[in-house]
Amino acid sequence: MGMNGLSYNPIHCLRCNREVPPERLNLDRRLADAIADWRYTYDAIGALELASGIYESWARAQLLDADSPPNVEGREIAGTLNQFCRCYFWFFQPDSDDGFVPRSTCPVCGDPLALYSEGIFSQLLCERDRLVLVGE
């Protein structure tokens, strides 16, 4: 699962939420570099959203827009990782906001999201677009 976590490695297990070491997947250098480049950009936008300053609304709009460059690139990388193991792209949701309600539909295709309850916390999946979102 490609996700924005507390570590530099964005590859995490859907079930246990722990990091999956990239070397375990035998990724080539080009893909490892693409993941690192995407992570750098995505983290920068995430930091602007968290800063709650003049860039917060712009950054949040980027993170919530399925067609924004960082989300498109992240989904493409997750698609490439699917050649090595099943992979989903973690889609941003402002779950720490007061009154947050999880999405019920995929932000890409609009299909209903399916509950994934095998993990350590509730998650919602879109199998078609290989997205994972925060559940209830």
LOFIDREN-673541 format. One record per residue (C-alpha): x, y, z; residue number from 1. Coordinates in pm, 1 decimal. Example, Ala and Ser with C-alpha at 12.3 -4.5 7.8 and 13.67 -1.06 7.14 Angstrom:
<recs>
<rec <1230.0 -450.0 780.0> 1>
<rec <1367.0 -106.0 714.0> 2>
</recs>
This chain:
<recs>
<rec <0.0 0.0 0.0> 1>
<rec <148.2 335.4 -96.6> 2>
<rec <79.3 568.1 190.2> 3>
<rec <198.7 877.8 364.9> 4>
<rec <315.5 757.7 706.9> 5>
<rec <568.1 864.5 963.7> 6>
<rec <861.0 704.0 783.6> 7>
<rec <1024.4 776.2 452.5> 8>
<rec <920.2 438.3 310.4> 9>
<rec <562.7 468.2 177.5> 10>
<rec <519.9 92.8 123.1> 11>
<rec <313.5 -56.3 406.2> 12>
<rec <120.3 -376.8 463.2> 13>
<rec <-256.2 -336.1 437.1> 14>
<rec <-316.0 -586.5 716.7> 15>
<rec <-58.7 -489.8 983.4> 16>
<rec <23.4 -135.2 862.9> 17>
<rec <396.3 -195.7 906.6> 18>
<rec <655.0 -101.3 648.5> 19>
<rec <742.4 -345.1 373.6> 20>
<rec <1113.9 -308.6 300.0> 21>
<rec <1153.7 -224.5 -70.2> 22>
<rec <1441.5 -472.6 -100.0> 23>
<rec <1196.0 -752.3 -14.5> 24>
<rec <1014.0 -671.5 -338.8> 25>
<rec <1331.9 -673.3 -550.6> 26>
<rec <1247.9 -335.6 -704.2> 27>
<rec <1474.0 -206.5 -976.3> 28>
<rec <1659.7 120.3 -917.7> 29>
<rec <1434.8 319.1 -1152.9> 30>
<rec <1117.7 221.7 -964.4> 31>
<rec <1280.9 281.6 -625.5> 32>
<rec <1385.5 628.7 -744.4> 33>
<rec <1033.7 700.1 -875.9> 34>
<rec <888.6 605.3 -536.9> 35>
<rec <1138.2 831.2 -357.0> 36>
<rec <1069.4 1123.2 -594.7> 37>
<rec <692.0 1086.0 -553.1> 38>
<rec <727.2 1062.0 -175.3> 39>
<rec <932.2 1382.3 -162.1> 40>
<rec <667.9 1578.2 -356.1> 41>
<rec <372.1 1425.8 -172.1> 42>
<rec <531.7 1495.3 167.3> 43>
<rec <596.6 1857.8 70.3> 44>
<rec <230.4 1907.2 -17.4> 45>
<rec <128.6 1722.2 299.5> 46>
<rec <348.2 1952.0 507.1> 47>
<rec <182.4 2258.0 351.9> 48>
<rec <-160.4 2115.9 437.2> 49>
<rec <-56.7 2053.1 797.6> 50>
<rec <101.6 2397.7 838.0> 51>
<rec <-244.6 2559.4 839.9> 52>
<rec <-110.3 2870.6 673.9> 53>
<rec <-178.1 3041.7 344.3> 54>
<rec <-103.1 2724.2 145.9> 55>
<rec <-329.6 2493.0 345.7> 56>
<rec <-636.1 2518.8 122.5> 57>
<rec <-430.1 2477.2 -195.9> 58>
<rec <-248.5 2174.6 -52.3> 59>
<rec <-567.9 2015.1 75.9> 60>
<rec <-729.5 2061.6 -264.4> 61>
<rec <-431.5 1881.4 -423.2> 62>
<rec <-453.6 1593.5 -176.9> 63>
<rec <-830.8 1554.6 -214.7> 64>
<rec <-832.0 1576.3 -596.3> 65>
<rec <-793.6 1227.5 -744.8> 66>
<rec <-670.5 1389.4 -1067.4> 67>
<rec <-401.7 1609.7 -910.2> 68>
<rec <-43.4 1532.5 -1019.9> 69>
<rec <70.1 1379.4 -686.8> 70>
<rec <-233.1 1149.5 -671.8> 71>
<rec <-210.6 1046.2 -1036.6> 72>
<rec <160.3 974.1 -999.7> 73>
<rec <102.8 785.1 -673.7> 74>
<rec <-166.6 569.5 -835.0> 75>
<rec <62.4 499.3 -1131.0> 76>
<rec <343.9 391.3 -899.3> 77>
<rec <105.0 171.1 -699.9> 78>
<rec <-4.5 17.7 -1030.4> 79>
<rec <356.4 -61.6 -1114.3> 80>
<rec <408.4 -211.0 -767.6> 81>
<rec <113.6 -442.0 -839.8> 82>
<rec <350.6 -633.5 -1067.3> 83>
<rec <543.8 -735.6 -752.6> 84>
<rec <263.2 -768.7 -497.8> 85>
<rec <-94.2 -653.7 -448.1> 86>
<rec <-77.6 -278.7 -390.4> 87>
<rec <-323.8 0.7 -315.1> 88>
<rec <-276.1 374.8 -310.2> 89>
<rec <-362.7 538.0 22.2> 90>
<rec <-595.4 827.6 -62.8> 91>
<rec <-582.0 1130.1 167.7> 92>
<rec <-878.9 1212.9 384.5> 93>
<rec <-888.3 1482.0 653.6> 94>
<rec <-986.5 1229.7 921.3> 95>
<rec <-866.1 1450.0 1208.6> 96>
<rec <-1113.8 1725.3 1117.6> 97>
<rec <-1410.0 1779.3 1347.9> 98>
<rec <-1716.1 1621.7 1194.9> 99>
<rec <-1513.6 1398.7 959.9> 100>
<rec <-1726.8 1139.6 783.5> 101>
<rec <-1550.1 872.0 576.9> 102>
<rec <-1628.3 860.9 207.5> 103>
<rec <-1866.4 591.6 95.0> 104>
<rec <-1765.3 604.8 -272.0> 105>
<rec <-1437.5 591.3 -460.5> 106>
<rec <-1300.2 936.5 -546.6> 107>
<rec <-1189.9 806.1 -888.6> 108>
<rec <-1473.9 589.2 -1024.2> 109>
<rec <-1759.0 668.7 -783.3> 110>
<rec <-1825.5 302.1 -702.9> 111>
<rec <-1916.6 210.1 -344.4> 112>
<rec <-1617.3 137.4 -122.2> 113>
<rec <-1587.1 -205.4 41.1> 114>
<rec <-1502.8 -246.0 408.3> 115>
<rec <-1168.9 -415.4 472.8> 116>
<rec <-1174.9 -541.6 830.0> 117>
<rec <-873.8 -775.6 828.0> 118>
<rec <-633.8 -496.5 922.0> 119>
<rec <-554.9 -338.1 1255.0> 120>
<rec <-802.7 -58.5 1184.0> 121>
<rec <-1104.1 -12.1 960.7> 122>
<rec <-1025.4 68.0 598.0> 123>
<rec <-1231.5 113.6 284.7> 124>
<rec <-1119.0 -25.1 -50.3> 125>
<rec <-1190.3 29.6 -415.9> 126>
<rec <-1069.7 -281.6 -596.7> 127>
<rec <-1120.3 -125.8 -939.5> 128>
<rec <-888.7 168.9 -875.4> 129>
<rec <-679.2 1.6 -605.4> 130>
<rec <-744.2 274.9 -348.5> 131>
<rec <-759.0 245.8 28.2> 132>
<rec <-921.5 509.6 248.2> 133>
<rec <-978.7 554.2 620.0> 134>
<rec <-1282.9 366.9 745.4> 135>
<rec <-1498.3 442.2 1046.4> 136>
</recs>
